[in-house]
């Protein structure tokens, strides 16, 4: 049992697990912010052209004794939330890629400069 606890401790202490946990927590908090943005700002603005609240948009279907309520307004709100989150994640990834590309270019430039200096040293030693 002690060996298994030590293995679990080693697993938890790995950076990937801790990073993943932090990412999930931040993602959850971010999701609530996007939901609030959609429900409190975007939905009322879009609702000016139709209904004021998407969550109240329901299609009621009655066939005999079967009653069905399709809450398409709630679905529409979820789709808007998804699009906003996907767009923000796209912007974050794009920004990170730009930073990484810039760093790679700087490293490549530095390596080329060092290579030139080494070639000069080699040429001077040959003379």
N, C-alpha and C positions, 0 to 999 in steps of 0.2 A: 504494500500500500504506500509506503514511504517513497519507494522508487517511482511509482506512478505520480505522486504529488510533486516530486522533483522534476519529472518530465513535463508535467503541466506547468510548473513554475517557469521552466526554461522556454516552453512554448509561448507563454504569456509575455515573457520578457523580451521576446523578439520584437524588433521595431515594426515589422509589418502588422502584427496583431494590434499593437497600440495605435499605430497610424490609422488602421481600418476602423477601430472603435471611435477615435476622434472624428474621423470622416463621417461616420454614421450619425454621431451626435450633432455635428454641425449641419449635416444634410437635413436632419429632422427639424432643427431650429429654422433652417433656411426655408424648408417646405412650409412651415407655419407662416413665415413672413410673406411668401408668395401667395399663399391662400388668402391671407388678410388683404394683400394688395388687390387680388382679383375680386374678392367679395366686397371690399369697402371702397374701391376706387374704380377699377376697370368695369365691373358689372354695372354700377349705376350710370357710368358714362355711356356705355353701349346701350343700357336700358332706356336711355333718353329717346332712342329711336324705336323702342318697342315697349316691353314690360320693364318695370323698374327693378325687378328682382328675378334673376334667372332661376333661383331655387324653387320659385312658385310655378314654374312652367311645367305643367303635367298634362299628359294625354291620357284621359280616362276612356277605357274600352269596356263596354258591357255587352257580353254575348250570352244571352240566356241567364244562367245563374253565376256565370264567371264574370268577375270584376277585376280588371287589370289596370294598374296605374303606372304609366311609363313616365318617370321623372327625367325627362330630357333636359330640363333646365339645369339640374344638378350635374348631369353628364357634360353639358356644355361648359359649365364652370370648371369641371375637372380637366376638360380638354384645354381650356385657356390656361389653367395652372401648368399643365404639362408643357405647352408651347413656351410659356414664359420661362420655366425652369430649364428647358432644353436650350433656349436661346442664351440664357445667362451662362450655362455650362459651356456652350459653344464659345462665347466671348472669353471666358476664363481660359479654356484650352488654347484658343487662338493667341491670347496674351502670353501664356506660358511658352508656347511654341516660339513666339517672337523673341522672348527673352533667351530661350535655349539656343536659338539660331545665332543670336548676337554673341552669346558666350562662346559658342563653337567657332565663330568667325574670329573672335579675339584670340582664342587659344591657337587657332591655325596661323594667324598672323604672327603671334609670338614665336611659334615653332619655326616659321619661315625665317624670321629675323635671327633666331639662334642658329639656324642652319647656315645662313649666310655668314655669320660671324665664324662659325666652325670652318667653313670653306676658306675664308680669308686666313685663318690661323694655319690650316693645312697648306695653303699656297705659300704662305710666308715660311713655313718650316721646310718646304721643298726647296726654296731659294737658298 
